[in-house]
Amino acid sequence: MRGYWTFQRRGRSSPVINQEKTVRIGELAEAAGTTTKTLRFYEDQGLLPPAERTAAGYRDYTPDALARVDFIHRGQTAALTLAQIRQILDVRDGGQAPCEHVRNLLETRLANLDEQIQQLLVMRETIAQLRVRASHIEPDTCSADQVCRYL
């Protein structure tokens, strides 16, 4: 038997899955704030377990699929790759809490971000110096083989 559930998602009311009913892919996509194409991709990539199929071949998702998609979105917000998110889900699906793995991934991601920020600061300083040198444009001092002496 099919039905709808009602839930609050980020402050707005959306169709929701009855905790004992299944929903079709379009209903799950709407409830999760994503597209059916994305849900199929998640399933193909092993992020979502394969949905049960109706006799007509439609995907029927259980209510826990919504929480899983929400977790995937939270992982993406934390700049984790889908491969990393799949690792976390695999640990959880194996019956263990993935907290330590998540912490390690977040520490690595944070270190990577710090490194990127430093590289961007160095690049910014280089560009700022080039801009200062180019503040008084003198096209006559540029030779054709240089293209532009300010770079």
Stockholm file with secondary structure:
# STOCKHOLM 1.0

chainA/1-151         MRGYWTFQRRGRSSPVINQEKTVRIGELAEAAGTTTKTLRFYEDQGLLPPAERTAAGYRDYTPDALARVDFIHRGQTAALTLAQIRQILDVRDGGQAPCEHVRNLLETRLANLDEQIQQLLVMRETIAQLRVRASHIEPDTCSADQVCRYL
#=GR chainA/1-151 SS CBCCEEEEETTEEEEECCTTSBEEHHHHHHHHTSCHHHHHHHHHTTSSCCCEECTTCCEEECTHHHHHHHHHHHHHHTTCCHHHHHHHHHHHHTTSCCHHHHHHHHHHHHHHHHHHHHHHHHHHHHHHHHHHHTSSCCGGGCCTTTSCTTC
#=GC SS_cons         CBCCEEEEETTEEEEECCTTSBEEHHHHHHHHTSCHHHHHHHHHTTSSCCCEECTTCCEEECTHHHHHHHHHHHHHHTTCCHHHHHHHHHHHHTTSCCHHHHHHHHHHHHHHHHHHHHHHHHHHHHHHHHHHHTSSCCGGGCCTTTSCTTC
//
